[in-house]
Amino acid sequence: DIQLTQSPSFLSASIGDRVTITCRASLGISSYLAWYQQRPGKAPKLLIYAASTLQSGVPSRFSGSGSGTDFILTITSLQPEDFATYYCQHLTVFGPGTKVHIK
Amino acid sequence: QVLLQESGPGLKKPSETLSLTCTVSGGPVIKNGHFCSWIRQPPGKGLEWMGYIYYSGTTNYNPSLKSRVTMSVDTSKNQMSLKLTSVTAADTAVYYCAGGEYYFDYWGQGTLVTVSS
């Protein structure tokens, strides 16, 4: 079974920072990877699918890259509403999450 | 725009059967080519996929839950349901229904279920 790991688990950042989160798959998964944002008390929200395609309505400061086993979510110029937990997902498997909080 | 709304009892006792409903508005309960899943999240923890129903009616369940979980669709009510038998405290979680074509495009707001005697 494929497993997903994320790093870091926690990330402290300031408004305006550039942030990168990594997701690694235990086997190659081509580009079949999505990223979700979950704010406290809210349902997850799809940000990026197929590794690099921005979901409609998601700000362009979010971007995704990678294929095979290594993937990156990048947030340029972090905004207050971006402090949340981010999950990667492949089919029925979710990564453990990366919590982005204010430095 | 498809909207999902979970409903069900917020409290269950150990060994009971948990039944939840996901009511879909803004479209058919499962669009052609789409699936609908249940995903849960224990307090303070990550997301766990429980299973899905494909628009064709095919189901697939998480092997860790397979013997306890059943998902079904009621097209007359535009609802999807989840049954989880023999619950324990480990089943305490927020339960989400979510769907899409290849990814989880749309989600309900979630419903908290606590298992406690």
Interface residues (C-beta under 8 A of the other chain):
Chain A: Y32 A34 Y36 K42 A43 P44 K45 L46 Y49 A50 Q55 Y87 Q89 T92 V93 F94 G95 P96 G97
Chain B: G46 L47 E48 W49 Y52 N60 N62 Y96 A98 G100 Y102 Y103 F104 D105 W107 G108 Q109 G110
